[in-house]
């Protein structure tokens, strides 16, 4: 299943070193909304952690190291 634009946007911010709360402030949404999108992205990618999501995103070419 393909990641949505919002999921990609949140993943990229998380991968840049921001925590969920910081991403929420930047996007003007709640932390819960950020965590919801992260959970959906993780499920689509078949991972359970930020570290695994980062590795999978590199592997899939979603981001470059």
BAMI-375697 format. One line per field, with one value per residue: residue number from 1; residue in three letters; x, y, z of N, C-alpha, C in turn. Coordinates in Angstrom, 3 decimals, always signed. Layout:
% residues N
pos <- c(NUM;...)
code <- c(ALA;...)
n_u <- c(X;...)
n_v <- c(Y;...)
n_w <- c(Z;...)
ca_u <- c(X;...)
ca_v <- c(Y;...)
ca_w <- c(Z;...)
c_u <- c(X;...)
c_v <- c(Y;...)
c_w <- c(Z;...)
This chain:
% residues 65
pos <- c(1;2;3;4;5;6;7;8;9;10;11;12;13;14;15;16;17;18;19;20;21;22;23;24;25;26;27;28;29;30;31;32;33;34;35;36;37;38;39;40;41;42;43;44;45;46;47;48;49;50;51;52;53;54;55;56;57;58;59;60;61;62;63;64;65)
code <- c(UNK;UNK;UNK;UNK;UNK;UNK;UNK;UNK;UNK;UNK;UNK;UNK;UNK;UNK;UNK;UNK;UNK;UNK;UNK;UNK;UNK;UNK;UNK;UNK;UNK;UNK;UNK;UNK;UNK;UNK;UNK;UNK;UNK;UNK;UNK;UNK;UNK;UNK;UNK;UNK;UNK;UNK;UNK;UNK;UNK;UNK;UNK;UNK;UNK;UNK;UNK;UNK;UNK;UNK;UNK;UNK;UNK;UNK;UNK;UNK;UNK;UNK;UNK;UNK;UNK)
n_u <- c(+0.843;+0.506;+2.187;+0.660;+0.719;+0.793;+1.682;+4.247;+5.339;+5.341;+6.986;+9.436;+9.995;+10.260;+12.470;+14.348;+15.016;+13.173;+10.821;+7.592;+5.949;+7.175;+6.859;+4.092;+3.602;+4.851;+3.259;+0.840;-1.053;-2.440;-0.403;-1.303;-2.490;-0.219;+1.071;-0.851;-0.694;+1.950;+1.742;+0.075;+1.750;+3.900;+2.619;+1.966;+4.523;+5.453;+6.859;+7.989;+9.152;+10.801;+13.427;+13.486;+11.653;+13.046;+15.212;+13.794;+12.603;+14.848;+15.696;+13.525;+13.800;+12.495;+13.601;+16.888;+20.004)
n_v <- c(-1.181;+2.212;+5.040;+7.955;+11.456;+13.013;+11.185;+10.684;+13.261;+13.602;+11.444;+12.244;+14.543;+13.437;+11.803;+13.758;+14.381;+15.437;+15.228;+13.709;+15.667;+18.066;+17.936;+18.043;+20.675;+22.111;+21.351;+22.192;+20.515;+18.000;+16.102;+13.542;+13.177;+13.198;+10.906;+9.014;+9.080;+8.222;+5.617;+4.455;+4.663;+3.076;+0.575;+0.162;-0.016;-2.202;-2.192;-1.566;+0.471;+3.695;+3.587;+1.227;+2.047;+4.120;+2.726;+1.097;+3.026;+4.113;+1.836;+1.508;+3.730;+6.027;+7.998;+9.446;+8.566)
n_w <- c(+0.000;-0.766;+0.648;+2.028;+1.096;+3.410;+5.338;+4.350;+4.575;+7.367;+8.140;+6.965;+8.459;+11.003;+10.520;+10.187;+12.692;+14.444;+17.161;+17.799;+18.994;+18.209;+15.439;+15.338;+16.206;+14.144;+11.933;+12.760;+14.038;+16.251;+18.578;+18.753;+16.250;+14.607;+15.599;+14.872;+12.040;+11.779;+12.800;+10.870;+8.631;+9.467;+9.596;+6.899;+5.873;+7.154;+9.585;+13.014;+14.462;+14.721;+13.906;+12.314;+10.398;+9.203;+8.063;+6.247;+4.627;+3.384;+2.016;+0.263;-1.260;-0.568;+0.955;+1.036;+2.485)
ca_u <- c(+0.000;+1.287;+2.124;+0.026;+1.606;+0.920;+2.550;+5.615;+5.749;+5.626;+8.182;+10.634;+10.293;+10.751;+13.809;+15.258;+15.381;+12.110;+9.939;+6.196;+5.424;+7.725;+6.192;+2.724;+3.634;+5.186;+2.131;-0.347;-1.980;-2.140;+0.587;-2.048;-2.629;+1.099;+1.290;-1.772;-0.105;+3.140;+1.298;-0.408;+2.928;+4.633;+1.865;+2.132;+5.912;+5.740;+7.874;+7.445;+9.896;+11.333;+14.680;+13.141;+10.990;+14.098;+15.918;+12.888;+12.448;+16.078;+15.637;+12.503;+14.123;+11.634;+14.557;+18.292;+20.702)
ca_v <- c(+0.000;+3.439;+6.039;+9.205;+12.617;+13.432;+10.207;+10.961;+14.531;+13.362;+10.599;+13.038;+15.416;+12.558;+11.376;+14.893;+14.499;+16.005;+14.300;+13.857;+16.953;+19.131;+17.817;+18.520;+22.136;+22.562;+21.112;+22.736;+19.431;+17.438;+15.025;+12.309;+13.082;+12.809;+9.507;+8.231;+8.965;+7.379;+4.228;+4.009;+4.517;+1.896;-0.616;+0.013;-0.375;-3.459;-1.952;-1.266;+1.514;+4.771;+3.099;+0.310;+2.831;+4.832;+1.744;+0.673;+4.176;+4.158;+0.663;+1.727;+4.938;+7.127;+9.013;+9.077;+8.676)
ca_w <- c(+0.000;-0.933;+1.705;+1.640;+1.146;+4.802;+5.995;+3.887;+5.164;+8.779;+8.220;+6.650;+9.596;+12.072;+10.137;+10.315;+14.099;+15.274;+17.872;+17.389;+19.479;+17.364;+14.137;+15.539;+16.240;+12.794;+11.023;+13.420;+14.342;+17.573;+18.632;+18.484;+14.795;+14.093;+15.965;+14.050;+10.703;+11.907;+12.956;+9.558;+7.775;+9.931;+9.190;+5.450;+5.615;+7.839;+10.620;+14.333;+15.164;+13.873;+13.312;+11.228;+9.359;+8.485;+7.219;+5.175;+3.730;+2.570;+1.153;-0.765;-2.010;-0.146;+1.356;+0.880;+3.788)
c_u <- c(+0.884;+1.096;+1.463;+1.053;+1.846;+1.835;+4.000;+6.163;+6.147;+6.866;+9.446;+11.007;+10.836;+12.193;+14.825;+15.620;+14.317;+11.334;+8.498;+5.614;+5.913;+7.077;+4.769;+2.663;+3.889;+3.989;+0.804;-1.453;-1.629;-1.054;-0.089;-2.238;-1.321;+1.337;+0.371;-1.181;+1.157;+2.751;+0.813;+0.774;+3.722;+3.942;+2.042;+3.535;+6.300;+6.828;+7.193;+8.143;+10.394;+12.615;+14.391;+12.465;+12.031;+14.834;+15.069;+12.706;+13.664;+16.044;+14.662;+12.768;+13.241;+12.486;+15.957;+18.987;+21.358)
c_v <- c(+1.239;+4.398;+7.307;+10.335;+13.058;+12.487;+10.435;+12.234;+14.343;+12.493;+11.407;+13.961;+14.605;+12.145;+12.515;+15.157;+15.080;+14.903;+14.579;+15.209;+18.116;+19.119;+18.359;+20.040;+22.689;+22.458;+21.642;+21.694;+18.908;+16.362;+13.698;+12.097;+12.640;+11.325;+8.571;+8.008;+8.102;+5.907;+3.660;+3.764;+3.279;+0.620;-0.880;-0.461;-1.706;-3.338;-1.576;-0.131;+2.561;+4.320;+2.185;+1.046;+3.581;+3.885;+1.329;+1.802;+4.339;+3.024;+0.866;+2.970;+6.117;+8.310;+8.521;+9.330;+10.007)
c_w <- c(+0.000;+0.253;+1.181;+1.703;+2.590;+5.573;+5.613;+4.522;+6.630;+8.939;+7.970;+7.805;+10.776;+11.772;+10.229;+11.776;+15.001;+15.984;+17.424;+17.801;+18.613;+15.985;+14.244;+15.531;+14.835;+11.848;+11.564;+13.556;+15.736;+17.457;+18.305;+16.975;+14.159;+14.374;+15.175;+12.656;+10.727;+12.002;+11.625;+8.614;+8.168;+9.479;+7.691;+5.095;+6.265;+8.892;+11.938;+15.067;+14.177;+13.175;+12.124;+10.079;+8.527;+7.537;+6.023;+4.156;+2.831;+1.542;-0.020;-1.621;-1.679;+0.300;+1.048;+2.206;+3.970)
